[in-house]
């Protein structure tokens, strides 16, 4: 019984995603709603993302610095640290912040509208809630995630550089030269693609859970908790798949 219910809910979610994607092709576009949501998601995400990315970059630099020193490959510390931040840490931090801050806010907003029967009233008036409310939020989350990933990558790389060069006595020239030798443009592009997809998934899950919330305020709170848990699980699974495909498709420099 539970398996059938989970399968039915999965089918409803994919149908909801399809309706959201099709809503992008219909006019009029909700430009004002998109701008408001993009500003809101940015305002609740920028500072936490910047603060979280600093220890991420520092931990990566310290761990890799100690490891490569044991292996006698200090000259590759820069490449290992920067690539780890740009490929993996940046998109993951972005996904966690977008899902935890932006996604929970989206779910709570739509869930409160659901229990107040605002969504039903919109349907009675002939207004599609998905196209009016969900589509601009999904697009806003995707664009903010891409921009936020760039910020996280810059802050993370700067933090890693500081901790490796200043605290561990690394050489600035070797740090930058090793990254230039092994890094390539697709490394940055795959990070941005990850952030784009992560932002889309976080917004879709949050919107779906919010619009299907039941049971009053307690139901909205449960929907927010489920949103965060489900989004984290999907994001880590997607990250593994995208990374595996990337290493099969894009040849790595120096290999």
Secondary structure by P-SEA (a helix, b strand, c coil): caaaaaaaaaaaaaaaaaaaaaaaaccccaaaaaaaaaaaaaaacaaaaaaaaaaaaaaaaaaaaaaaaaaccccaaaaaaaaaaaccaaaaaaaaaaaacaaaaaaaaaaaaaaaaaaaaaaaacccccccccaaaaaaaaaaaaaaaaaaaaaaaaaaaaaaaacccccaaaaaaaaaacccaaaaaaaaaaaaaaaaaaaaaaaaaaaaccccaaaaaaaaaaaaaaaaaaaaaaaaaaaaaaaaccccccc
